[in-house]
Amino acid sequence: FGTPATILPVDAVAELAVLSNFAPEYGRNAGGVINIVTKSGTNQIHGTAADYLRNDALDARNFFNTAPTPKTAFHNNQFGGSLGGPIVKDKAFFFGDYEGQRETGGLNSTACVPSANNIAQAESTLAAQNISVNPVIAKLLARTPWPAANSSTPDSCATVNNVSATANIFNSVNSVIAKADYNINEKNMLTARYYYSTSNQSFPLGLGGTGDLPGYNTVTPTNVNLLSVSYLTMVSLTKVNEVRFGY
């Protein structure tokens, strides 16, 4: 599902460049190249704080969540803060940023599920033809793992979906980045950066199409650690060489 695993906090971005006709040093990539420069501390203390809230009290109804069915719950909260400043004036600097997201709610969809009458008719047809039901299918049918048809015509799958279902979702993400810069002299600088992210997401298995039935979610936990150390030296007024060591 392309679950995001490394979400850089927005307030940590100083510059973003999208390269299409890029230099040979980016030759590994077939398409575009995106370079993100993270912020650094300065001689002044600077910080930010933000909170973004969205919930069902402020939202319109989902297209499939029509009245008089109760409005599906939805809560999404994104929050975070950053702080940067000097460790030693004109010499060493720090910067840190944290961003989190907490999301819970439900996804509505319509689908077609077999009613008890549909199953009985199918079993009767097989019995008349002296055909037995596969044991695996028999156990699945016995579990009835889908919601009950709730349309006015529950046996009308041939013409219209017969169930409106709500699948529960949740999303919890934490992203932290810390950076330290040290000016060795006018032409040399050392930078260390550490990024940590953890997330746990649960969304319906059928996100790409119809039939988002409850109980069949895909859960995608992630845990990411990135550490990089860079040494930059100024060799001329127009050229900068950079040596990176990453783990």
N, C-alpha and C positions, 0 to 999 in steps of 0.2 A: 504493500500500500504506500510505499515511499514515506514511511514514518520518519519525521524529522528527529535526528539524534543530536545534532550540533547546532542549536539555535543561539546565535550570538546576541546578547542583550543589545537592544536598539541604542541605548545611550552610550554604548562602548564603541560605536562606529564613528570614525573621524572622516573617512573617505571611502567611496565605493567607485570602482572603475570597471566598466565592461569593455573588454577588448575583442574585436572581431578579426582585424588584420594584425595579428600579433607577431612579435619577434620570434626567431628560432628557439629561444630558450624555453618557450611554452609549447614546443612541438609535440609533446605527448598527447595534447588535447586535440580532438577532431573538430569541435565546435568553438563556441565562444569561451573566453576566459574571464572570470570575475575575480578581481583583486579587492580585498577589504583591508583597510588600514585601521588598526585599533587606536583609540585615544591614548595619550600619555599625560602624566602629571606635569604641572608647570610650577612656577615660583609662587603662584597664588593658589589658595585652597578653593576648589570648586566642587560642587556636588549637585545632584539632581534627585528628585523623588517623583514617582508617578504611580497612579492607580487607575485602572480602566475596568469599568463594571458594565456587564450586560446581563439581563435576566428576562424571564417570561413576563414580568410585570410591565416591561417597557416594549416588548416585541409584539408584532402581529402574530396571528395564528399561522401555523404551518398549513400549506395548501391541503394536505391530507388530513389535517386535524380539525375537522369541521364540528360546529355545534350540533347537537347539545353535548357531544363528548367533551369531558373536562380538558382544559388547555394543558398541553404537555409542559412539564417543568423544565426549565433551562436556566443554568447559572454559569456565568463565565467571568472570572476575575483575573486580570493580569496586573502585576504590581512589581515594583523594584526600585532600586536606587543606585547611585554611583558616587564616588568620592575620589578626588585626585589632588595632589599637592606636592610640595617639596619635602625631601628627606634631609638633604643638604642643599641650601640655596645655590642655584646655578650649576650644581654638580650631580645630584641624585634625586630622582622623582619616583612617585608611586601613583598607581591608578587601580581602582577596583570597581567592579559592577556586578550586581545580582539582579536577576529577573526571574519571576515565577508565574505560573499559570495554574489555575484550578478551574476545571470545567466539569459539570455534571448535567445530565438531562436525558432526553429521549429523542429518538428519530422515528418519525411516523412514515409509514408506507402502506400501500395496499398490496395484497397478494392473493393467490389462489391456494386454498388448502382443501383437502378431501374431507367431506362431511362423513358422519357415521353411515349415512345412506349410500354415499358413493362407495365406501369400502365394502359394505355388505353386498352391493350390486356386483362389484368386481370379483369378490370371493365366490359369489353364486355362479358367475359366468365361468370362472376357472373350474369350479367343482363340476359344472355341467359338461365341461370338456375333459374331465378326469385329469386336471392339472393341479398339482399341489403348489402351495405358496413356498417360496424360498425361505428357509429357516431364519436367515438374517432379516429379510423383509418382514417376516411374521413378528419378530421381536421388536422391530422398529414400529410397526403398526400398533403393537400392544402398548408401547410407551406413549403413543399419541404426542409426539414432541412439538406439535405446532399449536397455535392458539385456536380456539373454537371459532368457526365461521360466525360472523356477527352481522351479515347483511340481511336484508329482508327476504332474499332468495338464496339461501346458503348452498343450494345445489346448482347454481347457475354459472359455474366456472367457464363453461363453454363460451359465454358471452360477456361476462363481467367478473372482476375479482370479487371474492366473497368475504374478505376479512380486511379490516383496518387494524394494524398492529403497531405497537410502540416498543422499540428495543432500547434498553437503557444504555447510556454511554458515560464514560468518564475519561478525563485527561488531566494528568498531573505532571508538570514540567518544572525543573529547577536548573538554572544556568548561572554559572559564576565564572568570572574572568579576573585575573590579577596580573598586573604588569609592573615591572620595575626597570627604569632606565638610569644608566650611569655614564656621564660624560667623562671619559678618561682624560681627554684634552680637546682642543679645538677640532681635531681631525679624526678622533676615534671615539666610538660610543658602544657600550655593551647593553643589550636588552634581554630580559628574561620574561617569559609570558607563560602562564598556566591557565588552562581552561578545564572546567569540570561541569558535566551535565548528567542529570538523571531524569528519566521520564517513565511513566507507566500509562498506557493508553488502551482503551477498550472500545471498539466500534464494531457494528454489525459485519458479519462475514460477507454479506451481499452488497457492500457499499457501491460497487460498480453497476448494479442493476436492480431489478425488482426482487421482492421476497426477502426483505430484511427482517427475518423472524427472530423473536426473542430467544435467548438461550444459545445462540450460535455466533457469539462475538469473537473477534480476533483480538487477543491481548498481546501487546508489543512492548515489553519492558526494555529500556536501554540504559547503559551506563558508560559514559565516555570520559576519558582523561587524555588531555593533550598538553605536552610540555615542549616549549621551544626556546632556544637560546640563540641570539643573533649578535654578530660582531660586525659593525660597520666602520669602514675607514674611508676618509675623503682623500682621493688621489689627485683630484684636480677640481677646478671650479664647476665642471660640467659632468663629472662622472663619479659615481659612487659604487664601490664594490661591496658586496654583502656576502658574508659566509654564515650559513645557518647550520645549527646542530639540533636535530629534533629527536624526540623519543615518543 
